[in-house]
Amino acid sequence: QLHLTASEKNELARSLEMVQNQLQKKESEIKRQTSEYKDRLLQAEKEHQDALTEANRKNAVEIEACHEKISSLEHFISSQKLEIENLKSNKEQLNNSLKEANQALGELLKTKVR
């Protein structure tokens, strides 16, 4: 009986050792996979951050270009308004001169007819 119990004990010890070895292998594999996933996650986060930084830089450049274009267009509009005002003023002066010339012509024609 003692011999049989000792034999069973040895068998159980071997089984326990095999299970422990399998668990250690499994744990090592899980740690390796976890480490690999963490590395991949960090790489993905870095790539995402780099892409975000680049997109922000491009947006900043585009926004600056838009601001410059708006400023240029505002300046152009302002100069066009000034030009319109000048043209209106010139038109008014020309109309007044034309009226004066027509009046003078009318006076000359009256004087000539007399």
N, CA, C and O atoms as a MOPAC input file, in Angstrom:
PM7 MOZYME 1SCF
protein

 N      0.84000 1    -1.19800 1     0.00000 1
 C      0.00000 1     0.00000 1     0.00000 1
 C      0.87500 1     1.24800 1     0.00000 1
 O      0.62600 1     2.20100 1    -0.73800 1
 N      1.91900 1     1.22200 1     0.85500 1
 C      2.83700 1     2.35100 1     0.94600 1
 C      3.53500 1     2.56500 1    -0.38900 1
 O      3.68000 1     3.69800 1    -0.84700 1
 N      3.96200 1     1.48000 1    -1.00600 1
 C      4.62900 1     1.57400 1    -2.30400 1
 C      3.68400 1     2.15600 1    -3.34900 1
 O      4.08900 1     2.98800 1    -4.16100 1
 N      2.42600 1     1.72000 1    -3.33200 1
 C      1.42600 1     2.20700 1    -4.27300 1
 C      1.16600 1     3.68800 1    -4.04900 1
 O      1.04500 1     4.43700 1    -5.01800 1
 N      1.07900 1     4.12600 1    -2.81800 1
 C      0.84400 1     5.52400 1    -2.47900 1
 C      2.03200 1     6.37400 1    -2.91400 1
 O      1.85800 1     7.46700 1    -3.45200 1
 N      3.22300 1     5.87400 1    -2.68300 1
 C      4.42500 1     6.59700 1    -3.09500 1
 C      4.46400 1     6.72300 1    -4.60700 1
 O      4.85000 1     7.76500 1    -5.13800 1
 N      4.06900 1     5.67600 1    -5.29700 1
 C      4.05000 1     5.68900 1    -6.75500 1
 C      3.01300 1     6.69800 1    -7.25200 1
 O      3.27100 1     7.44800 1    -8.19400 1
 N      1.84500 1     6.71100 1    -6.61900 1
 C      0.80200 1     7.68300 1    -6.99300 1
 C      1.28500 1     9.10600 1    -6.71700 1
 O      1.02500 1    10.02700 1    -7.49200 1
 N      2.00200 1     9.26800 1    -5.58400 1
 C      2.53300 1    10.58500 1    -5.21900 1
 C      3.51400 1    11.05400 1    -6.29300 1
 O      3.48100 1    12.20800 1    -6.72000 1
 N      4.37300 1    10.15400 1    -6.71600 1
 C      5.35200 1    10.49900 1    -7.75400 1
 C      4.64200 1    10.85300 1    -9.06500 1
 O      5.01700 1    11.80200 1    -9.75400 1
 N      3.62700 1    10.08200 1    -9.38800 1
 C      2.85600 1    10.33800 1   -10.61000 1
 C      2.16800 1    11.69500 1   -10.53700 1
 O      2.16600 1    12.45800 1   -11.50400 1
 N      1.58200 1    11.98600 1    -9.37200 1
 C      0.92400 1    13.28100 1    -9.17000 1
 C      1.94500 1    14.41800 1    -9.21400 1
 O      1.65400 1    15.48700 1    -9.74900 1
 N      3.11200 1    14.20200 1    -8.67100 1
 C      4.17100 1    15.21800 1    -8.68300 1
 C      4.58900 1    15.51200 1   -10.11700 1
 O      4.77500 1    16.66900 1   -10.49300 1
 N      4.73900 1    14.43100 1   -10.93300 1
 C      5.08900 1    14.62300 1   -12.35000 1
 C      3.97600 1    15.37300 1   -13.08000 1
 O      4.24200 1    16.27000 1   -13.87900 1
 N      2.72300 1    14.99600 1   -12.79600 1
 C      1.58300 1    15.66600 1   -13.43000 1
 C      1.54600 1    17.14500 1   -13.03900 1
 O      1.31000 1    18.02000 1   -13.87200 1
 N      1.78700 1    17.39800 1   -11.74100 1
 C      1.80700 1    18.77800 1   -11.25600 1
 C      2.92100 1    19.56000 1   -11.94200 1
 O      2.72300 1    20.69900 1   -12.36400 1
 N      4.08500 1    18.94300 1   -12.04900 1
 C      5.21500 1    19.61700 1   -12.70400 1
 C      4.88900 1    19.92200 1   -14.16400 1
 O      5.21500 1    20.99900 1   -14.66400 1
 N      4.24100 1    18.96600 1   -14.85100 1
 C      3.86700 1    19.18000 1   -16.25200 1
 C      2.86300 1    20.32600 1   -16.37100 1
 O      2.97400 1    21.17500 1   -17.25500 1
 N      1.88200 1    20.33500 1   -15.46800 1
 C      0.87000 1    21.40100 1   -15.48100 1
 C      1.53700 1    22.74900 1   -15.19800 1
 O      1.23100 1    23.74900 1   -15.84700 1
 N      2.45000 1    22.76600 1   -14.22400 1
 C      3.15100 1    24.00900 1   -13.89800 1
 C      3.98300 1    24.49300 1   -15.09000 1
 O      4.01400 1    25.68400 1   -15.39800 1
 N      4.65200 1    23.55200 1   -15.75000 1
 C      5.43700 1    23.92100 1   -16.94400 1
 C      4.53900 1    24.49200 1   -18.03300 1
 O      4.87000 1    25.48900 1   -18.67400 1
 N      3.39100 1    23.83700 1   -18.22900 1
 C      2.44700 1    24.31700 1   -19.24100 1
 C      1.94100 1    25.71800 1   -18.87200 1
 O      1.81200 1    26.58900 1   -19.73200 1
 N      1.65800 1    25.91700 1   -17.59000 1
 C      1.19400 1    27.22900 1   -17.13200 1
 C      2.27000 1    28.29700 1   -17.33100 1
 O      1.97300 1    29.41900 1   -17.74100 1
 N      3.52600 1    27.93500 1   -17.03500 1
 C      4.62300 1    28.88300 1   -17.22300 1
 C      4.76900 1    29.24500 1   -18.70400 1
 O      4.96700 1    30.40900 1   -19.05400 1
 N      4.66600 1    28.22100 1   -19.57400 1
 C      4.74500 1    28.47600 1   -21.01300 1
 C      3.60600 1    29.39500 1   -21.45500 1
 O      3.80400 1    30.33800 1   -22.22200 1
 N      2.40300 1    29.09100 1   -20.94800 1
 C      1.22300 1    29.88200 1   -21.30200 1
 C      1.40400 1    31.32200 1   -20.80600 1
 O      1.10700 1    32.27600 1   -21.52500 1
 N      1.89600 1    31.46800 1   -19.56100 1
 C      2.11500 1    32.79300 1   -18.99100 1
 C      3.15700 1    33.56000 1   -19.80800 1
 O      2.99100 1    34.74600 1   -20.09200 1
 N      4.22800 1    32.86700 1   -20.17800 1
 C      5.26100 1    33.51100 1   -20.99600 1
 C      4.68900 1    33.95500 1   -22.33900 1
 O      4.97200 1    35.05300 1   -22.81800 1
 N      3.88500 1    33.08800 1   -22.93400 1
 C      3.25700 1    33.41500 1   -24.22700 1
 C      2.31700 1    34.60900 1   -24.07700 1
 O      2.30000 1    35.49600 1   -24.93000 1
 N      1.53900 1    34.63700 1   -23.00000 1
 C      0.60900 1    35.75600 1   -22.76700 1
 C      1.39700 1    37.05600 1   -22.54500 1
 O      1.01900 1    38.10900 1   -23.05900 1
 N      2.48700 1    36.97500 1   -21.78200 1
 C      3.32300 1    38.16200 1   -21.55100 1
 C      3.92500 1    38.65800 1   -22.86300 1
 O      3.96800 1    39.86000 1   -23.12700 1
 N      4.39300 1    37.70500 1   -23.68500 1
 C      4.97100 1    38.07500 1   -24.98000 1
 C      3.92500 1    38.75300 1   -25.86000 1
 O      4.19900 1    39.78400 1   -26.47400 1
 N      2.72000 1    38.16900 1   -25.92000 1
 C      1.65300 1    38.75100 1   -26.72500 1
 C      1.24200 1    40.12500 1   -26.20200 1
 O      1.01200 1    41.05900 1   -26.97000 1
 N      1.15700 1    40.22400 1   -24.87600 1
 C      0.79300 1    41.51200 1   -24.26000 1
 C      1.82800 1    42.57600 1   -24.61000 1
 O      1.48400 1    43.70400 1   -24.96400 1
 N      3.09500 1    42.19900 1   -24.50500 1
 C      4.17400 1    43.12900 1   -24.84500 1
 C      4.09100 1    43.53200 1   -26.32800 1
 O      4.25400 1    44.70200 1   -26.67800 1
 N      3.83700 1    42.54600 1   -27.18000 1
 C      3.71500 1    42.81100 1   -28.61900 1
 C      2.54300 1    43.75000 1   -28.90000 1
 O      2.66700 1    44.67900 1   -29.69900 1
 N      1.39700 1    43.50800 1   -28.24100 1
 C      0.22000 1    44.35700 1   -28.44100 1
 C      0.47600 1    45.77400 1   -27.93100 1
 O      0.05300 1    46.75100 1   -28.54800 1
 N      1.16900 1    45.87400 1   -26.80200 1
 C      1.49900 1    47.20100 1   -26.26200 1
 C      2.39800 1    47.95800 1   -27.24100 1
 O      2.19000 1    49.14400 1   -27.49700 1
 N      3.40100 1    47.25900 1   -27.78600 1
 C      4.30000 1    47.88900 1   -28.76500 1
 C      3.51900 1    48.35500 1   -29.99100 1
 O      3.72400 1    49.46300 1   -30.48800 1
 N      2.61800 1    47.48900 1   -30.47200 1
 C      1.81200 1    47.85000 1   -31.64900 1
 C      0.89500 1    49.02900 1   -31.33800 1
 O      0.69400 1    49.91200 1   -32.17200 1
 N      0.34500 1    49.02800 1   -30.12700 1
 C     -0.53100 1    50.12900 1   -29.71800 1
 C      0.25500 1    51.44200 1   -29.64500 1
 O     -0.20600 1    52.48000 1   -30.12100 1
 N      1.43800 1    51.38200 1   -29.04700 1
 C      2.28400 1    52.57900 1   -28.95900 1
 C      2.65000 1    53.09000 1   -30.35200 1
 O      2.63700 1    54.29600 1   -30.60200 1
 N      2.97700 1    52.16300 1   -31.25600 1
 C      3.32100 1    52.53700 1   -32.62400 1
 C      2.11400 1    53.18500 1   -33.31600 1
 O      2.25000 1    54.20200 1   -33.99700 1
 N      0.94000 1    52.58400 1   -33.13200 1
 C     -0.27600 1    53.13100 1   -33.74000 1
 C     -0.58700 1    54.52000 1   -33.17500 1
 O     -0.97100 1    55.42700 1   -33.91300 1
 N     -0.41600 1    54.67600 1   -31.85200 1
 C     -0.64900 1    55.97200 1   -31.22700 1
 C      0.33400 1    57.01600 1   -31.75800 1
 O     -0.04300 1    58.16100 1   -32.00900 1
 N      1.59600 1    56.61300 1   -31.92700 1
 C      2.60600 1    57.53100 1   -32.45300 1
 C      2.25900 1    57.93500 1   -33.88100 1
 O      2.32600 1    59.11400 1   -34.23100 1
 N      1.88500 1    56.95400 1   -34.70700 1
 C      1.51600 1    57.25400 1   -36.08700 1
 C      0.29500 1    58.17100 1   -36.12500 1
 O      0.22900 1    59.10400 1   -36.92500 1
 N     -0.66700 1    57.89200 1   -35.24800 1
 C     -1.86400 1    58.73300 1   -35.17500 1
 C     -1.48900 1    60.15900 1   -34.77100 1
 O     -1.96400 1    61.12500 1   -35.36800 1
 N     -0.63000 1    60.28200 1   -33.75100 1
 C     -0.20400 1    61.60200 1   -33.27800 1
 C      0.56800 1    62.34100 1   -34.37300 1
 O      0.38100 1    63.54100 1   -34.57100 1
 N      1.43100 1    61.61700 1   -35.07900 1
 C      2.18700 1    62.23300 1   -36.18100 1
 C      1.24700 1    62.72700 1   -37.27500 1
 O      1.41300 1    63.82700 1   -37.80300 1
 N      0.25800 1    61.89800 1   -37.60800 1
 C     -0.71800 1    62.28600 1   -38.63800 1
 C     -1.52400 1    63.50000 1   -38.18500 1
 O     -1.79700 1    64.40700 1   -38.97200 1
 N     -1.89900 1    63.50500 1   -36.90800 1
 C     -2.65500 1    64.62900 1   -36.35900 1
 C     -1.81800 1    65.90400 1   -36.37800 1
 O     -2.31500 1    66.97000 1   -36.74100 1
 N     -0.56000 1    65.79700 1   -35.99100 1
 C      0.34400 1    66.95000 1   -36.00100 1
 C      0.50000 1    67.48800 1   -37.41800 1
 O      0.45600 1    68.69900 1   -37.63600 1
 N      0.68100 1    66.59100 1   -38.37400 1
 C      0.83800 1    67.00800 1   -39.77400 1
 C     -0.44600 1    67.65600 1   -40.29100 1
 O     -0.39600 1    68.66500 1   -40.99500 1
 N     -1.59000 1    67.07900 1   -39.94400 1
 C     -2.87200 1    67.65600 1   -40.37200 1
 C     -3.05400 1    69.05000 1   -39.76300 1
 O     -3.51400 1    69.97300 1   -40.43500 1
 N     -2.69300 1    69.19000 1   -38.49600 1
 C     -2.78900 1    70.50800 1   -37.84300 1
 C     -1.85600 1    71.51800 1   -38.50700 1
 O     -2.21900 1    72.68000 1   -38.69100 1
 N     -0.65400 1    71.07100 1   -38.86500 1
 C      0.29400 1    71.97600 1   -39.52800 1
 C     -0.26000 1    72.42200 1   -40.87500 1
 O     -0.22100 1    73.60500 1   -41.21400 1
 N     -0.77900 1    71.45800 1   -41.64200 1
 C     -1.34400 1    71.79700 1   -42.95400 1
 C     -2.53200 1    72.74400 1   -42.80600 1
 O     -2.68200 1    73.69400 1   -43.57300 1
 N     -3.37500 1    72.47000 1   -41.80400 1
 C     -4.52500 1    73.34200 1   -41.57000 1
 C     -4.08100 1    74.75400 1   -41.20300 1
 O     -4.66900 1    75.73300 1   -41.66500 1
 N     -3.04500 1    74.85900 1   -40.37300 1
 C     -2.54400 1    76.18000 1   -39.98000 1
 C     -2.02400 1    76.93900 1   -41.20400 1
 O     -2.26100 1    78.13800 1   -41.34900 1
 N     -1.31500 1    76.22800 1   -42.07700 1
 C     -0.79900 1    76.86300 1   -43.30300 1
 C     -1.96500 1    77.30600 1   -44.18200 1
 O     -1.96000 1    78.41100 1   -44.72500 1
 N     -2.96400 1    76.43500 1   -44.31700 1
 C     -4.13100 1    76.76300 1   -45.15000 1
 C     -4.91200 1    77.94000 1   -44.56800 1
 O     -5.35600 1    78.82000 1   -45.30600 1
 N     -5.07700 1    77.95400 1   -43.25200 1
 C     -5.77900 1    79.06000 1   -42.59300 1
 C     -5.02200 1    80.36900 1   -42.81500 1
 O     -5.62400 1    81.40200 1   -43.10800 1
 N     -3.71300 1    80.31500 1   -42.67400 1
 C     -2.89600 1    81.52500 1   -42.89700 1
 C     -3.04900 1    82.01000 1   -44.33100 1
 O     -3.17600 1    83.21100 1   -44.57200 1
 N     -3.03700 1    81.08000 1   -45.28700 1
 C     -3.21200 1    81.45300 1   -46.69500 1
 C     -4.58900 1    82.07900 1   -46.90800 1
 O     -4.72500 1    83.04800 1   -47.65500 1
 N     -5.60400 1    81.52700 1   -46.25600 1
 C     -6.96000 1    82.09300 1   -46.37100 1
 C     -7.01500 1    83.49200 1   -45.77100 1
 O     -7.63300 1    84.38800 1   -46.34600 1
 N     -6.37600 1    83.68600 1   -44.62300 1
 C     -6.34600 1    85.01300 1   -44.00700 1
 C     -5.66500 1    86.02300 1   -44.93200 1
 O     -6.12300 1    87.15700 1   -45.07800 1
 N     -4.58000 1    85.59900 1   -45.54400 1
 C     -3.87200 1    86.49200 1   -46.46700 1
 C     -4.75300 1    86.82400 1   -47.66600 1
 O     -4.78700 1    87.96800 1   -48.11800 1
 N     -5.46600 1    85.82200 1   -48.18100 1
 C     -6.34700 1    86.04800 1   -49.33000 1
 C     -7.48700 1    86.98800 1   -48.95100 1
 O     -7.83500 1    87.88700 1   -49.71600 1
 N     -8.06400 1    86.78200 1   -47.77400 1
 C     -9.13900 1    87.65600 1   -47.30500 1
 C     -8.62800 1    89.09000 1   -47.18100 1
 O     -9.28800 1    90.03700 1   -47.61000 1
 N     -7.44900 1    89.23400 1   -46.59100 1
 C     -6.86000 1    90.56800 1   -46.42900 1
 C     -6.63200 1    91.21800 1   -47.78900 1
 O     -6.91600 1    92.40100 1   -47.97900 1
 N     -6.11700 1    90.43500 1   -48.73000 1
 C     -5.87400 1    90.94700 1   -50.07700 1
 C     -7.18700 1    91.36100 1   -50.73700 1
 O     -7.26200 1    92.41700 1   -51.36500 1
 N     -8.21700 1    90.53400 1   -50.59600 1
 C     -9.52000 1    90.85600 1   -51.18800 1
 C    -10.14600 1    92.08200 1   -50.52500 1
 O    -10.76300 1    92.90800 1   -51.19800 1
 N     -9.98800 1    92.19800 1   -49.21600 1
 C    -10.50500 1    93.38600 1   -48.52600 1
 C     -9.81300 1    94.64300 1   -49.03800 1
 O    -10.45600 1    95.67100 1   -49.24800 1
 N     -8.50200 1    94.55600 1   -49.23700 1
 C     -7.74300 1    95.70100 1   -49.76500 1
 C     -8.22200 1    96.03100 1   -51.18500 1
 O     -8.40600 1    97.19800 1   -51.53300 1
 N     -8.42000 1    94.98900 1   -51.99700 1
 C     -8.88800 1    95.19000 1   -53.37000 1
 C    -10.26700 1    95.85400 1   -53.37000 1
 O    -10.50200 1    96.79900 1   -54.12300 1
 N    -11.17700 1    95.35800 1   -52.52600 1
 C    -12.52800 1    95.92400 1   -52.43700 1
 C    -12.45700 1    97.38500 1   -52.00800 1
 O    -13.15500 1    98.23800 1   -52.55700 1
 N    -11.61600 1    97.66000 1   -51.03400 1
 C    -11.45400 1    99.03500 1   -50.55300 1
 C    -10.95400 1    99.94200 1   -51.68100 1
 O    -11.45500 1   101.05300 1   -51.85500 1
 N     -9.97500 1    99.47100 1   -52.43900 1
 C     -9.44500 1   100.29300 1   -53.54200 1
 C    -10.49100 1   100.45800 1   -54.64100 1
 O    -10.56000 1   101.51200 1   -55.27400 1
 N    -11.30900 1    99.42300 1   -54.87500 1
 C    -12.37000 1    99.52700 1   -55.88300 1
 C    -13.44000 1   100.52300 1   -55.44100 1
 O    -13.95000 1   101.28500 1   -56.26300 1
 N    -13.78400 1   100.52600 1   -54.15600 1
 C    -14.75400 1   101.49500 1   -53.64500 1
 C    -14.23400 1   102.91700 1   -53.82300 1
 O    -14.97400 1   103.81900 1   -54.21600 1
 N    -12.95300 1   103.10200 1   -53.52700 1
 C    -12.33400 1   104.41600 1   -53.70300 1
 C    -12.36400 1   104.82700 1   -55.17000 1
 O    -12.65500 1   105.97800 1   -55.49400 1
 N    -12.06400 1   103.89100 1   -56.04600 1
 C    -12.08900 1   104.16100 1   -57.48200 1
 C    -13.50600 1   104.53100 1   -57.93900 1
 O    -13.68400 1   105.44300 1   -58.74700 1
 N    -14.49900 1   103.82400 1   -57.42100 1
 C    -15.90100 1   104.12500 1   -57.76200 1
 C    -16.25500 1   105.53800 1   -57.30700 1
 O    -16.88600 1   106.29700 1   -58.04300 1
 N    -15.84300 1   105.88400 1   -56.08600 1
 C    -16.11800 1   107.24000 1   -55.58400 1
 C    -15.44500 1   108.29300 1   -56.46300 1
 O    -16.03700 1   109.33100 1   -56.76100 1
 N    -14.21500 1   108.02500 1   -56.87200 1
 C    -13.49900 1   108.95800 1   -57.76700 1
 C    -14.22600 1   109.09200 1   -59.09700 1
 O    -14.37900 1   110.19700 1   -59.61800 1
 N    -14.67200 1   107.97000 1   -59.64500 1
 C    -15.38400 1   108.00300 1   -60.92100 1
 C    -16.71000 1   108.75800 1   -60.79400 1
 O    -17.08300 1   109.50600 1   -61.69800 1
 N    -17.41500 1   108.57100 1   -59.68900 1
 C    -18.66900 1   109.29700 1   -59.45700 1
 C    -18.40000 1   110.80500 1   -59.39700 1
 O    -19.12200 1   111.61400 1   -59.98000 1
 N    -17.33700 1   111.14500 1   -58.67000 1
 C    -16.97700 1   112.55600 1   -58.53200 1
 C    -16.61600 1   113.14500 1   -59.89700 1
 O    -17.04200 1   114.25100 1   -60.23000 1
 N    -15.83100 1   112.40700 1   -60.68500 1
 C    -15.45800 1   112.87100 1   -62.02800 1
 C    -16.68500 1   113.00500 1   -62.91400 1
 O    -16.79700 1   113.95800 1   -63.68500 1
 N    -17.60800 1   112.05300 1   -62.80500 1
 C    -18.84000 1   112.10000 1   -63.60000 1
 C    -19.64300 1   113.35000 1   -63.26200 1
 O    -20.16600 1   114.03400 1   -64.14200 1
 N    -19.72500 1   113.63200 1   -61.95200 1
 C    -20.47500 1   114.81900 1   -61.51500 1
 C    -19.81800 1   116.09300 1   -62.05000 1
 O    -20.50300 1   117.00600 1   -62.51000 1
 N    -18.48700 1   116.14700 1   -61.98700 1
 C    -17.76700 1   117.31600 1   -62.50700 1
 C    -17.97800 1   117.45800 1   -64.01200 1
 O    -18.18800 1   118.55900 1   -64.52200 1
 N    -17.91800 1   116.31700 1   -64.71700 1
 C    -18.12400 1   116.36200 1   -66.16700 1
 C    -19.55400 1   116.79300 1   -66.50300 1
 O    -19.76600 1   117.56100 1   -67.44100 1
 N    -20.52500 1   116.30600 1   -65.74800 1
 C    -21.92300 1   116.71100 1   -65.96600 1
 C    -22.10200 1   118.21200 1   -65.73800 1
 O    -22.79200 1   118.89300 1   -66.49600 1
 N    -21.45700 1   118.71500 1   -64.66200 1
 C    -21.54400 1   120.15700 1   -64.38900 1
 C    -20.88400 1   120.96800 1   -65.50500 1
 O    -21.41100 1   121.98900 1   -65.94600 1
 N    -19.72000 1   120.49000 1   -65.95000 1
 C    -19.02900 1   121.18500 1   -67.04600 1
 C    -19.86000 1   121.14800 1   -68.31500 1
 O    -19.91600 1   122.13100 1   -69.05400 1
 N    -20.50600 1   120.01700 1   -68.57200 1
 C    -21.35700 1   119.88300 1   -69.75300 1
 C    -22.54900 1   120.83900 1   -69.67400 1
 O    -22.91300 1   121.46900 1   -70.66700 1
 N    -23.15000 1   120.94200 1   -68.49200 1
 C    -24.26000 1   121.87700 1   -68.31400 1
 C    -23.80400 1   123.30300 1   -68.57200 1
 O    -24.47000 1   124.07700 1   -69.26000 1
 N    -22.63400 1   123.63500 1   -67.99400 1
 C    -22.10000 1   124.99100 1   -68.18600 1
 C    -21.80700 1   125.24500 1   -69.66700 1
 O    -22.10200 1   126.31900 1   -70.19100 1
 N    -21.22500 1   124.24800 1   -70.33100 1
 C    -20.91100 1   124.41100 1   -71.75100 1
 C    -22.19000 1   124.56000 1   -72.57500 1
 O    -22.25100 1   125.37500 1   -73.49600 1
 N    -23.20900 1   123.76800 1   -72.23700 1
 C    -24.49000 1   123.87400 1   -72.94600 1
 C    -25.14200 1   125.23600 1   -72.70600 1
 O    -25.72100 1   125.82400 1   -73.61900 1
 N    -25.04400 1   125.72900 1   -71.47500 1
 C    -25.59800 1   127.05900 1   -71.18400 1
 C    -24.84800 1   128.13200 1   -71.97200 1
 O    -25.45400 1   129.03500 1   -72.54700 1
 N    -23.52400 1   128.01600 1   -71.98800 1
 C    -22.71800 1   128.99600 1   -72.72400 1
 C    -23.03800 1   128.92200 1   -74.20600 1
 O    -23.14200 1   129.94700 1   -74.87900 1
 N    -23.19600 1   127.68700 1   -74.72000 1
 C    -23.54400 1   127.51600 1   -76.13000 1
 C    -24.90600 1   128.13100 1   -76.41700 1
 O    -25.10800 1   128.79000 1   -77.43700 1
 N    -25.84000 1   127.90000 1   -75.49000 1
 C    -27.17200 1   128.49000 1   -75.64700 1
 C    -27.10300 1   130.00100 1   -75.67500 1
 O    -27.76500 1   130.64500 1   -76.48800 1
 N    -26.29900 1   130.56800 1   -74.78300 1
 C    -26.13700 1   132.02900 1   -74.75200 1
 C    -25.50800 1   132.51800 1   -76.05500 1
 O    -25.92900 1   133.53100 1   -76.61300 1
 N    -24.50900 1   131.79900 1   -76.52900 1
 C    -23.84700 1   132.19000 1   -77.79000 1
 C    -24.83500 1   132.14200 1   -78.94900 1
 O    -24.86600 1   133.04000 1   -79.79100 1
 N    -25.64300 1   131.07900 1   -78.98200 1
 C    -26.63300 1   130.94100 1   -80.07000 1
 C    -27.67300 1   132.06200 1   -80.00700 1
 O    -28.08700 1   132.59100 1   -81.03900 1
 N    -28.09200 1   132.42300 1   -78.78400 1
 C    -29.05200 1   133.53400 1   -78.63500 1
 C    -28.42400 1   134.84400 1   -79.12600 1
 O    -29.05700 1   135.65000 1   -79.80800 1
 N    -27.14300 1   135.02100 1   -78.74800 1
 C    -26.45800 1   136.26000 1   -79.13000 1
 C    -26.29500 1   136.28900 1   -80.66600 1
 O    -26.46800 1   137.33300 1   -81.29500 1
 N    -25.97600 1   135.18200 1   -81.22600 1
 C    -25.77600 1   135.09900 1   -82.67500 1
 C    -27.08700 1   135.32800 1   -83.43900 1
 O    -27.09900 1   135.97000 1   -84.48900 1
 N    -28.17000 1   134.80300 1   -82.90800 1
 C    -29.47900 1   134.93500 1   -83.54900 1
 C    -29.90000 1   136.40300 1   -83.50600 1
 O    -30.57600 1   136.84400 1   -84.43500 1
 N    -29.55700 1   137.15700 1   -82.52800 1
 C    -29.97800 1   138.55200 1   -82.38900 1
 C    -29.28700 1   139.35900 1   -83.37400 1
 O    -29.49400 1   140.57100 1   -83.43500 1

